[in-house]
Amino acid sequence: MTFPQFAFRNVTRNLRSYLAFYLSSSFAVMIFFMFAMFIFHPTLKTGYMMNKKGMVFAEWTIFIFSILFILYSVSAFLKVRKKEFGILTIQGASPQQIRLLITLENVFIGLASILTGIIGGTVLAKLFFTAGTYIVEMEPMQLYFPWEALGLTVGVFFGLFVVISQFTLFIIRTEQTISLLKGSQKPKKEPKPSILFSILGVAFLGAGFGMALVAGIDTGSAVIIMVCTVIGTYLFYSQLSIWALKLLKRNKRFYRKGINLLWVSDLTYRVRDNARLFFIVSIVSAVAFTATGTLATYKSIFSVEDTPYEMEFLSLSTNKDESEQLTFIQQQLVQNNIDYKESKIAMIEAQQGPFNYPVLVLSHKDWIKNFPKSKFSHLEKGVGIYFGETKRGERTILPRNKTKLQLDNQQMPIKLQSIEKPISSLSDVIVINEENFNQLKRKAEVSTWYGFGFSNWKDTLDISHKIQNNIVGETYNPNARYFSKAIGYLYSVQVPSLSLFIGLFIAIVFFLAAGSFLYFRLFTDLYEEREKYRSLAKIGLSEKEMIKSATLQTAILFFLPFLLAVIDTGFALHVLQREGGFPNVLQSGILTILGFFLLQLLYFMIIRSSYIKNLKEYAYRQ
């Protein structure tokens, strides 16, 4: 038998031992490949280029997280194989042969993971594209042959598995043979939490949460809150939680009742051993919850204004290219078989209110001509109708339903008969009496506004970009302005939706990875736990008591980090609602947490079932 054959058979004969590492690697490859397929999709190469850097950044964020994810699964995998390496060493295997064995095993598992991940990603790609197009509100994305995504995925992950094999060699080389033979079965010292660090943990969490509740938020205070919360979270797991369990031990009435002695004693060691893991899971979960809730709120804020016209063109009095630009718009619409209705209105640019915000002024006569169904059939002198927003941030543009139109040195007080929703996306609009309009017209240059109404405006993105480039150019045209609902929809709805999709996808990946960390930890300790419960079964521990103890411990390991992540998220969302201008972020956050809780509950039930089954088979079926 050749050495490569030995390595291959070693993998195939011990599939159960290799399964967790293989599945975690396949999952990482599948996620990366699906996202790469999304990034390189032909549909996203036009119109969404401004978000290309964000998608590429997200892709490499997933890859970096995949590295950490696979490294953790490798370390968990090696922990249960140390005894095997020790046996090979005392049988005469040289360090070079151990190195070659591990490298070949990693290559075999890596190739299998890459193949499985790519197949899984291809199978789920349509579902992934469907979810993406639904959230982004775009046309359905068709499947395609992803040469670029395929090459990128195979290249980066094959290199990753080769590098990881060298990392595992470093871990094995640093341990003596006797240490390898003992594996994970080494005596553990009783956890001894520090009173000082426990007090510091309470102080840091209290300071972080307290500042989040009352302090004004700027860059400095945000950093302080984050640092206090992170340090406090770590000390909570490494010190405070162990103190809490020790207090339970001191309560003899509780501690000696039923199986409490068993699970409290076990949990004291497991919490100490897994403090860093719980810390990572809590922080990752809190980031996932906060990001998803914030992005969902961010998306709900933005929409395209429901104005009467799908395209608008404002030609100022200084615009010498008005005729050519208007002809170009008309030609583009005709060439693309768009049946449109055109309106033309003379308007005057002015400023209004105490903050001199720009406004377009038109006469009531022109208004009735273009909007004959208007309910405002008559306007008195000095009275107007306002179409637009009444606030800009914290500033009120129209105090007490009055305004002043300002043009050079001329001022005209206007009492507003009504305030209506916007009719133009280029500017706020005021309709005034014909006499007032002519009075302004004597001292002002008149601009011309064109509106184009048609159906199926979402399909006119390419045309809109062509027209915008012709009229506005690459930066700004001081003599003309242009608006298209298709472009506005892209930037105010589709791009934020794409950001939401990317953020949600990464958040779910992080959350699933956090659950997987817990899974690896449970099954790394499985061999030791089986021996313990087998010994306890021999001295009278019933199967029902074993199931109750294991379930309680597993539930605490799964949901304690989740609970602390929820608390961290609640304070973070409170800050965003108070300081960030997100009025409904708490509601979105609650719905997000409920969704993740259901996912966590399902994950817990599946893993608990497999874990209990393994314990029962070994402790009570042999």
C-alpha positions as CSV (number, residue, x, y, z in Angstrom):
1,M,0.0,0.0,0.0
2,T,1.4,3.4,-1.0
3,F,1.3,6.3,1.4
4,P,-1.3,8.3,-0.6
5,Q,-3.5,5.1,-0.5
6,F,-3.0,4.9,3.3
7,A,-4.1,8.5,3.7
8,F,-7.1,8.0,1.4
9,R,-8.2,4.8,3.3
10,N,-7.6,6.5,6.6
11,V,-10.2,9.2,5.5
12,T,-12.7,6.7,4.1
13,R,-12.5,4.3,7.1
14,N,-13.0,7.1,9.6
15,L,-15.8,9.1,7.9
16,R,-17.5,9.8,11.2
17,S,-14.4,11.4,12.7
18,Y,-13.8,13.4,9.5
19,L,-17.5,14.3,8.9
20,A,-17.7,17.5,10.9
21,F,-14.6,18.9,9.3
22,Y,-15.8,17.9,5.8
23,L,-19.3,19.4,6.3
24,S,-18.0,22.7,7.7
25,S,-15.6,23.0,4.8
26,S,-18.3,22.2,2.3
27,F,-20.6,24.7,3.9
28,A,-17.9,27.5,3.7
29,V,-17.2,26.6,0.0
30,M,-20.9,26.6,-0.9
31,I,-21.6,30.0,0.7
32,F,-18.6,31.6,-1.0
33,F,-19.4,30.1,-4.4
34,M,-23.1,31.2,-4.3
35,F,-22.1,34.7,-3.4
36,A,-19.5,34.7,-6.1
37,M,-22.1,33.6,-8.6
38,F,-24.3,36.5,-7.5
39,I,-21.4,39.0,-7.8
40,F,-20.4,37.9,-11.3
41,H,-23.9,37.6,-12.6
42,P,-24.3,39.5,-15.9
43,T,-27.4,41.3,-14.6
44,L,-25.4,43.1,-11.9
45,K,-22.7,44.3,-14.3
46,T,-24.9,47.2,-15.5
47,G,-26.7,49.6,-13.2
48,Y,-25.3,48.2,-9.9
49,M,-21.6,49.0,-10.4
50,M,-21.7,51.6,-7.5
51,N,-22.3,48.7,-5.1
52,K,-19.7,46.4,-6.7
53,K,-17.1,47.3,-4.1
54,G,-19.5,46.6,-1.3
55,M,-20.2,43.1,-2.8
56,V,-16.6,42.3,-3.3
57,F,-15.8,43.4,0.3
58,A,-18.6,41.2,1.5
59,E,-17.3,38.3,-0.5
60,W,-13.8,38.6,1.1
61,T,-15.4,39.1,4.5
62,I,-17.1,35.7,4.0
63,F,-13.7,34.2,2.9
64,I,-11.9,35.6,6.0
65,F,-14.6,34.3,8.2
66,S,-14.5,31.0,6.4
67,I,-10.8,30.8,7.3
68,L,-11.6,31.2,11.0
69,F,-14.5,28.9,10.7
70,I,-12.4,26.1,9.1
71,L,-9.5,26.7,11.4
72,Y,-11.8,26.2,14.4
73,S,-13.3,23.0,13.0
74,V,-9.7,21.7,12.2
75,S,-8.6,22.4,15.8
76,A,-11.7,20.6,17.1
77,F,-11.1,17.7,14.6
78,L,-7.4,17.4,15.7
79,K,-8.3,17.3,19.4
80,V,-10.1,13.9,18.9
81,R,-7.2,12.6,16.7
82,K,-4.3,13.4,19.0
83,K,-4.2,9.8,20.3
84,E,-4.1,8.5,16.8
85,F,-1.1,10.6,15.9
86,G,0.6,9.5,19.2
87,I,0.1,5.8,18.2
88,L,1.5,6.4,14.7
89,T,4.6,8.1,16.3
90,I,5.4,5.3,18.7
91,Q,5.0,2.8,15.8
92,G,7.9,4.5,14.0
93,A,6.2,7.2,11.8
94,S,8.7,10.0,11.2
95,P,7.7,13.7,11.5
96,Q,8.0,13.9,7.7
97,Q,5.5,11.0,7.3
98,I,3.1,12.6,9.7
99,R,3.4,15.8,7.8
100,L,2.7,14.1,4.5
101,L,-0.2,12.2,6.0
102,I,-1.9,15.3,7.3
103,T,-1.2,17.2,4.1
104,L,-2.7,14.4,1.9
105,E,-5.7,14.1,4.2
106,N,-6.4,17.8,4.0
107,V,-6.0,17.8,0.2
108,F,-8.5,14.8,-0.1
109,I,-11.0,16.5,2.3
110,G,-10.4,19.8,0.6
111,L,-11.0,18.6,-2.9
112,A,-14.2,16.7,-1.7
113,S,-15.4,19.8,0.1
114,I,-14.8,22.0,-2.9
115,L,-16.6,19.6,-5.2
116,T,-19.5,19.2,-2.8
117,G,-19.7,22.9,-2.0
118,I,-19.8,23.8,-5.7
119,I,-22.5,21.2,-6.5
120,G,-24.5,22.4,-3.5
121,G,-24.0,26.1,-4.4
122,T,-25.2,25.3,-8.0
123,V,-28.3,23.5,-6.8
124,L,-29.2,26.3,-4.4
125,A,-28.2,29.1,-6.7
126,K,-31.7,29.5,-8.2
127,L,-33.2,29.8,-4.7
128,F,-30.5,32.2,-3.8
129,F,-31.1,34.3,-6.9
130,T,-34.8,34.3,-6.3
131,A,-34.4,35.6,-2.8
132,G,-32.0,38.2,-4.0
133,T,-34.2,39.5,-6.8
134,Y,-37.2,39.6,-4.4
135,I,-35.4,41.6,-1.8
136,V,-33.7,43.9,-4.4
137,E,-37.0,44.2,-6.4
138,M,-35.4,43.6,-9.8
139,E,-36.1,41.4,-12.7
140,P,-35.5,37.6,-12.2
141,M,-31.9,36.5,-12.5
142,Q,-31.3,33.5,-14.8
143,L,-28.9,30.7,-14.2
144,Y,-25.6,30.9,-16.1
145,F,-22.3,29.0,-16.3
146,P,-20.1,30.8,-13.7
147,W,-16.6,30.5,-15.0
148,E,-15.3,33.4,-13.0
149,A,-17.0,32.3,-9.7
150,L,-15.8,28.7,-10.3
151,G,-12.2,29.6,-10.9
152,L,-12.1,32.0,-7.9
153,T,-13.7,29.5,-5.5
154,V,-11.4,26.6,-6.5
155,G,-8.3,28.7,-6.4
156,V,-8.8,30.4,-3.1
157,F,-10.1,27.3,-1.2
158,F,-7.5,24.8,-2.6
159,G,-4.8,27.2,-1.5
160,L,-6.6,27.6,1.9
161,F,-6.6,23.8,2.5
162,V,-2.9,23.5,1.7
163,V,-2.1,26.4,4.1
164,I,-4.3,24.9,6.8
165,S,-2.5,21.5,6.5
166,Q,0.7,23.3,7.4
167,F,-1.0,25.0,10.4
168,T,-2.1,21.6,11.7
169,L,1.5,20.4,11.5
170,F,2.6,23.2,13.7
171,I,0.0,22.2,16.3
172,I,1.1,18.6,16.3
173,R,4.8,19.3,16.3
174,T,4.5,21.4,19.5
175,E,3.2,18.4,21.6
176,Q,5.1,15.5,23.0
177,T,4.2,11.9,22.1
178,I,2.9,11.2,25.6
179,S,0.7,14.3,25.4
180,L,-0.7,13.1,22.1
181,L,-1.4,9.7,23.5
182,K,-3.4,11.2,26.4
183,G,-5.4,13.2,23.9
184,S,-8.1,15.3,25.6
185,Q,-8.3,13.0,28.7
186,K,-6.2,15.1,31.0
187,P,-7.2,16.1,34.6
188,K,-8.8,19.5,34.9
189,K,-8.2,22.0,37.7
190,E,-11.2,23.4,39.5
191,P,-12.2,26.8,38.0
192,K,-11.3,29.7,40.4
193,P,-12.8,33.0,39.3
194,S,-11.2,36.3,40.3
195,I,-13.2,38.6,42.5
196,L,-11.4,41.6,41.0
197,F,-12.1,40.6,37.4
198,S,-15.7,39.8,38.3
199,I,-16.2,43.3,39.7
200,L,-14.5,44.7,36.6
201,G,-16.9,42.7,34.4
202,V,-19.9,44.2,36.1
203,A,-18.4,47.7,35.9
204,F,-17.6,47.4,32.2
205,L,-21.0,46.1,31.3
206,G,-22.7,48.7,33.5
207,A,-20.6,51.5,32.0
208,G,-21.3,50.4,28.4
209,F,-25.1,49.9,28.9
210,G,-25.4,53.0,31.0
211,M,-23.7,55.2,28.3
212,A,-25.9,53.6,25.7
213,L,-29.0,54.6,27.6
214,V,-28.2,58.3,28.4
215,A,-25.0,59.5,26.8
216,G,-24.8,61.6,23.7
217,I,-23.3,59.5,20.9
218,D,-20.2,60.7,18.9
219,T,-17.2,58.7,17.6
220,G,-15.4,58.8,20.9
221,S,-18.3,57.7,23.1
222,A,-19.3,55.0,20.5
223,V,-15.8,53.5,20.8
224,I,-15.9,53.6,24.6
225,I,-19.3,51.9,24.6
226,M,-18.1,49.2,22.2
227,V,-14.9,48.6,24.2
228,C,-16.7,48.4,27.5
229,T,-19.3,46.0,26.2
230,V,-16.7,43.7,24.6
231,I,-14.5,43.6,27.7
232,G,-17.6,43.2,30.0
233,T,-18.9,40.3,27.8
234,Y,-15.7,38.4,28.0
235,L,-15.4,38.9,31.7
236,F,-19.0,37.8,32.1
237,Y,-18.2,34.4,30.7
238,S,-14.7,33.9,32.1
239,Q,-15.5,35.2,35.6
240,L,-19.1,36.2,36.5
241,S,-20.8,33.1,35.1
242,I,-18.5,30.8,37.1
243,W,-19.2,32.8,40.2
244,A,-22.9,32.4,39.6
245,L,-22.4,28.6,39.3
246,K,-20.3,28.5,42.5
247,L,-23.1,30.4,44.3
248,L,-25.5,27.6,43.2
249,K,-23.1,25.0,44.6
250,R,-23.2,26.8,48.0
251,N,-26.9,26.5,48.1
252,K,-26.9,22.9,49.4
253,R,-30.6,22.5,49.3
254,F,-30.7,23.3,45.6
255,Y,-27.3,21.7,44.7
256,R,-28.2,18.2,46.2
257,K,-31.6,18.0,44.7
258,G,-32.1,15.6,41.8
259,I,-29.6,15.9,39.0
260,N,-28.6,19.5,39.9
261,L,-25.3,18.3,41.4
262,L,-24.4,16.7,38.0
263,W,-25.2,19.5,35.6
264,V,-24.0,22.4,37.8
265,S,-20.6,20.7,38.4
266,D,-20.3,19.9,34.7
267,L,-21.3,23.3,33.6
268,T,-18.7,25.0,35.8
269,Y,-15.9,23.3,33.9
270,R,-17.6,23.7,30.5
271,V,-18.3,27.4,30.9
272,R,-14.7,27.9,31.9
273,D,-13.3,25.9,29.0
274,N,-15.7,27.6,26.5
275,A,-15.5,31.2,27.7
276,R,-13.7,32.4,24.6
277,L,-16.1,30.5,22.4
278,F,-19.2,32.0,24.1
279,F,-17.7,35.4,23.9
280,I,-17.1,35.1,20.1
281,V,-20.6,33.6,19.6
282,S,-22.3,36.5,21.6
283,I,-20.4,39.2,19.8
284,V,-20.9,37.7,16.3
285,S,-24.6,37.1,17.1
286,A,-25.1,40.7,18.4
287,V,-23.5,42.1,15.2
288,A,-25.7,39.9,13.1
289,F,-28.9,41.0,15.0
290,T,-28.0,44.7,15.0
291,A,-26.9,44.8,11.3
292,T,-30.0,42.9,10.1
293,G,-32.4,45.1,12.1
294,T,-30.8,48.3,11.1
295,L,-30.6,47.3,7.4
296,A,-34.3,46.3,7.4
297,T,-35.2,49.7,8.9
298,Y,-32.9,51.5,6.5
299,K,-34.6,49.9,3.5
300,S,-38.1,50.8,4.8
301,I,-37.2,54.5,5.1
302,F,-36.5,54.9,1.4
303,S,-38.9,54.9,-1.5
304,V,-39.5,56.7,-4.8
305,E,-41.8,59.7,-4.6
306,D,-45.2,59.0,-6.2
307,T,-45.1,62.0,-8.6
308,P,-47.3,62.3,-11.7
309,Y,-44.4,62.2,-14.2
310,E,-41.9,59.4,-14.8
311,M,-39.3,61.8,-16.3
312,E,-38.7,65.5,-15.6
313,F,-36.5,68.0,-17.4
314,L,-36.0,71.5,-16.1
315,S,-34.3,73.9,-18.5
316,L,-33.2,77.2,-16.9
317,S,-33.3,80.5,-18.6
318,T,-29.5,80.3,-19.2
319,N,-29.7,76.9,-21.0
320,K,-28.8,77.3,-24.7
321,D,-29.1,73.6,-25.5
322,E,-32.7,73.2,-24.5
323,S,-34.0,72.4,-27.9
324,E,-31.3,69.7,-28.6
325,Q,-31.8,68.2,-25.2
326,L,-35.6,68.0,-25.5
327,T,-35.3,66.5,-28.9
328,F,-32.9,63.9,-27.6
329,I,-35.4,62.9,-24.9
330,Q,-38.2,62.6,-27.4
331,Q,-36.1,60.5,-29.8
332,Q,-35.0,58.1,-27.1
333,L,-38.6,57.5,-26.0
334,V,-39.8,57.1,-29.6
335,Q,-37.0,54.7,-30.6
336,N,-37.8,52.4,-27.7
337,N,-41.5,52.4,-28.5
338,I,-42.6,54.2,-25.4
339,D,-46.0,55.8,-25.6
340,Y,-45.7,59.0,-23.5
341,K,-47.6,62.2,-22.6
342,E,-45.6,65.4,-22.5
343,S,-46.4,68.5,-20.4
344,K,-44.7,71.9,-20.6
345,I,-44.9,74.5,-17.8
346,A,-43.3,77.9,-17.4
347,M,-41.8,78.3,-13.9
348,I,-39.7,80.7,-11.9
349,E,-36.9,79.7,-9.5
350,A,-37.1,81.4,-6.1
351,Q,-36.2,80.9,-2.5
352,Q,-38.7,80.4,0.4
353,G,-39.0,80.5,4.1
354,P,-36.5,81.5,6.8
355,F,-33.8,79.2,5.5
356,N,-34.1,80.2,1.8
357,Y,-34.8,76.7,0.4
358,P,-35.2,76.6,-3.4
359,V,-38.7,76.4,-4.8
360,L,-40.3,76.4,-8.3
361,V,-43.2,78.9,-8.7
362,L,-45.9,78.5,-11.3
363,S,-49.2,80.3,-12.1
364,H,-52.6,78.9,-11.2
365,K,-53.6,79.2,-14.8
366,D,-50.8,76.9,-16.0
367,W,-51.6,74.5,-13.2
368,I,-55.3,74.2,-14.2
369,K,-54.2,73.7,-17.8
370,N,-52.0,70.8,-17.0
371,F,-54.0,69.4,-14.1
372,P,-57.6,70.0,-15.1
373,K,-59.0,67.7,-12.4
374,S,-57.5,69.7,-9.6
375,K,-59.7,70.5,-6.6
376,F,-58.2,74.0,-6.4
377,S,-60.2,75.8,-9.1
378,H,-59.5,79.3,-7.7
379,L,-56.8,81.1,-5.8
380,E,-57.0,84.6,-4.3
381,K,-54.1,87.1,-4.5
382,G,-51.4,86.3,-1.9
383,V,-52.6,82.7,-1.5
384,G,-50.8,79.6,-2.7
385,I,-50.8,75.8,-2.8
386,Y,-47.6,74.1,-1.7
387,F,-46.5,70.8,-3.1
388,G,-43.5,69.3,-1.3
389,E,-41.9,68.5,2.1
390,T,-42.4,70.8,5.0
391,K,-39.3,69.7,6.9
392,R,-35.6,69.3,6.1
393,G,-34.1,67.2,8.9
394,E,-34.9,69.1,12.1
395,R,-35.7,72.3,10.3
396,T,-39.3,73.4,9.6
397,I,-39.5,75.1,6.2
398,L,-43.1,76.4,6.5
399,P,-43.9,77.6,10.0
400,R,-47.6,78.3,10.6
401,N,-48.6,77.5,7.0
402,K,-47.0,80.7,5.8
403,T,-44.0,81.4,3.6
404,K,-42.1,84.2,1.9
405,L,-41.0,84.0,-1.7
406,Q,-37.7,85.7,-2.2
407,L,-36.2,86.7,-5.6
408,D,-33.2,89.0,-5.5
409,N,-34.4,91.9,-3.4
410,Q,-38.1,91.2,-3.9
411,Q,-40.1,89.4,-1.2
412,M,-43.7,88.2,-1.5
413,P,-45.6,86.8,1.5
414,I,-47.8,83.9,0.7
415,K,-50.5,82.3,2.8
416,L,-50.8,78.6,2.1
417,Q,-54.3,77.4,1.4
418,S,-53.2,73.8,1.4
419,I,-50.1,71.7,1.6
420,E,-50.0,68.7,-0.7
421,K,-47.7,65.8,-1.5
422,P,-44.9,66.5,-4.0
423,I,-45.7,66.7,-7.8
424,S,-42.0,67.1,-8.8
425,S,-38.9,65.2,-7.8
426,L,-36.6,68.1,-8.9
427,S,-37.9,70.7,-6.4
428,D,-40.7,71.8,-4.1
429,V,-43.4,73.7,-6.0
430,I,-45.8,76.5,-5.1
431,V,-48.8,77.4,-7.2
432,I,-49.8,81.1,-6.8
433,N,-52.4,83.5,-8.2
434,E,-51.8,84.7,-11.9
435,E,-51.4,88.3,-10.8
436,N,-48.7,87.3,-8.2
437,F,-46.9,85.2,-10.8
438,N,-46.8,88.0,-13.3
439,Q,-45.5,90.3,-10.6
440,L,-42.5,87.9,-10.0
441,K,-42.1,87.4,-13.8
442,R,-41.3,91.1,-14.4
443,K,-38.1,90.8,-12.3
444,A,-37.1,87.1,-13.0
445,E,-36.0,84.9,-15.8
446,V,-38.5,82.2,-16.6
447,S,-37.4,78.5,-16.8
448,T,-39.2,75.8,-18.6
449,W,-40.2,72.5,-17.0
450,Y,-41.1,69.4,-19.0
451,G,-42.8,66.3,-17.7
452,F,-43.0,62.9,-19.4
453,G,-45.6,60.4,-18.3
454,F,-45.6,56.8,-19.4
455,S,-46.1,53.2,-18.1
456,N,-43.5,50.5,-17.3
457,W,-41.0,53.1,-16.1
458,K,-38.9,50.5,-14.3
459,D,-37.8,49.1,-17.7
460,T,-36.3,52.5,-18.7
461,L,-33.1,52.5,-16.7
462,D,-30.8,52.3,-19.7
463,I,-32.7,55.0,-21.6
464,S,-32.7,57.2,-18.4
465,H,-28.9,56.9,-18.0
466,K,-28.4,57.9,-21.7
467,I,-30.6,60.9,-21.3
468,Q,-29.0,61.9,-18.0
469,N,-25.5,61.7,-19.6
470,N,-26.7,63.9,-22.4
471,I,-28.3,66.6,-20.2
472,V,-26.3,66.6,-17.0
473,G,-23.0,64.9,-18.1
474,E,-20.8,63.1,-15.6
475,T,-21.0,65.7,-12.9
476,Y,-23.4,68.7,-12.9
477,N,-25.0,71.0,-15.4
478,P,-25.8,74.5,-13.9
479,N,-28.2,75.2,-16.7
480,A,-30.4,72.1,-16.7
481,R,-31.7,69.4,-14.3
482,Y,-33.1,66.0,-15.0
483,F,-34.9,63.3,-13.0
484,S,-36.0,59.8,-13.9
485,K,-38.0,57.5,-11.6
486,A,-36.0,54.5,-12.9
487,I,-32.8,56.1,-11.7
488,G,-34.3,57.3,-8.5
489,Y,-35.7,53.8,-7.9
490,L,-32.3,52.3,-8.5
491,Y,-30.5,54.5,-5.9
492,S,-33.3,54.9,-3.3
493,V,-34.8,51.4,-3.4
494,Q,-32.7,48.8,-5.3
495,V,-29.2,49.7,-4.1
496,P,-30.3,49.9,-0.4
497,S,-32.2,46.6,-0.9
498,L,-29.0,45.1,-2.4
499,S,-27.1,46.3,0.7
500,L,-29.8,44.7,2.9
501,F,-29.5,41.4,1.0
502,I,-25.7,41.4,1.3
503,G,-25.9,42.3,5.0
504,L,-28.7,39.8,5.7
505,F,-26.8,37.1,3.9
506,I,-23.5,37.7,5.9
507,A,-25.5,38.0,9.1
508,I,-27.1,34.6,8.6
509,V,-23.7,33.1,7.6
510,F,-22.2,34.5,10.8
511,F,-25.1,33.2,12.9
512,L,-25.0,29.7,11.4
513,A,-21.2,29.7,11.9
514,A,-21.7,30.7,15.6
515,G,-24.0,27.8,16.0
516,S,-21.5,25.5,14.3
517,F,-18.8,26.6,16.8
518,L,-21.1,25.3,19.5
519,Y,-21.7,22.1,17.6
520,F,-18.0,21.4,17.1
521,R,-17.4,22.0,20.8
522,L,-20.1,19.6,21.9
523,F,-18.9,16.8,19.6
524,T,-15.3,17.5,20.5
525,D,-16.2,16.7,24.1
526,L,-18.5,13.8,23.1
527,Y,-15.9,11.0,23.7
528,E,-15.2,12.3,27.2
529,E,-18.9,12.8,27.9
530,R,-19.8,9.3,26.8
531,E,-17.2,7.8,29.1
532,K,-18.5,9.9,32.0
533,Y,-22.2,9.0,31.5
534,R,-21.3,5.3,31.0
535,S,-19.6,5.3,34.4
536,L,-22.5,7.1,36.0
537,A,-25.0,4.7,34.4
538,K,-23.1,1.8,36.1
539,I,-23.7,3.4,39.5
540,G,-27.4,4.1,39.0
541,L,-27.9,7.2,36.7
542,S,-31.1,6.5,34.7
543,E,-31.4,7.2,31.0
544,K,-34.1,9.8,31.8
545,E,-31.8,11.6,34.2
546,M,-29.0,11.5,31.7
547,I,-31.2,13.0,29.0
548,K,-32.4,15.7,31.3
549,S,-28.9,16.7,32.4
550,A,-27.5,16.7,28.9
551,T,-30.4,18.6,27.5
552,L,-30.2,21.3,30.2
553,Q,-26.5,21.7,29.7
554,T,-26.8,21.9,25.9
555,A,-29.6,24.4,26.2
556,I,-27.6,26.7,28.5
557,L,-24.6,26.4,26.1
558,F,-26.8,27.3,23.2
559,F,-29.0,30.0,24.6
560,L,-26.8,31.8,27.2
561,P,-24.7,33.4,24.4
562,F,-27.9,34.1,22.5
563,L,-29.4,35.9,25.5
564,L,-26.4,38.1,26.1
565,A,-26.3,38.9,22.3
566,V,-30.0,40.0,22.6
567,I,-29.2,42.3,25.5
568,D,-26.2,43.8,23.6
569,T,-28.4,44.2,20.5
570,G,-31.2,45.9,22.5
571,F,-28.9,48.6,23.8
572,A,-27.3,49.1,20.3
573,L,-30.7,49.5,18.7
574,H,-31.8,51.9,21.4
575,V,-28.8,54.1,20.5
576,L,-29.6,53.9,16.8
577,Q,-33.2,54.9,17.4
578,R,-32.3,57.8,19.7
579,E,-29.2,59.2,17.9
580,G,-29.2,57.7,14.4
581,G,-32.6,58.8,13.0
582,F,-34.1,55.3,12.7
583,P,-37.5,55.7,14.3
584,N,-38.7,52.1,13.9
585,V,-35.4,50.3,14.4
586,L,-36.5,48.6,17.7
587,Q,-39.6,47.0,16.0
588,S,-37.4,45.8,13.2
589,G,-34.8,44.5,15.7
590,I,-37.5,42.6,17.7
591,L,-38.7,40.9,14.5
592,T,-35.1,40.1,13.5
593,I,-34.3,38.6,16.9
594,L,-37.5,36.5,16.8
595,G,-36.5,35.2,13.4
596,F,-33.0,34.3,14.6
597,F,-34.4,32.7,17.8
598,L,-36.6,30.4,15.8
599,L,-33.6,29.5,13.7
600,Q,-31.5,28.9,16.8
601,L,-34.3,26.8,18.4
602,L,-34.4,24.6,15.3
603,Y,-30.6,24.3,15.2
604,F,-30.7,23.3,18.9
605,M,-33.3,20.7,18.5
606,I,-31.5,19.0,15.6
607,I,-28.1,19.0,17.4
608,R,-29.6,18.0,20.8
609,S,-31.3,15.0,19.1
610,S,-28.0,13.8,17.5
611,Y,-26.0,14.5,20.7
612,I,-28.4,12.6,23.0
613,K,-28.6,9.7,20.5
614,N,-24.8,9.3,20.6
615,L,-24.8,9.4,24.4
616,K,-27.6,6.9,24.8
617,E,-26.0,4.4,22.3
618,Y,-22.7,4.4,24.1
619,A,-23.8,4.6,27.7
620,Y,-27.0,2.4,27.7
621,R,-26.9,0.3,24.6
622,Q,-23.6,-1.5,25.0
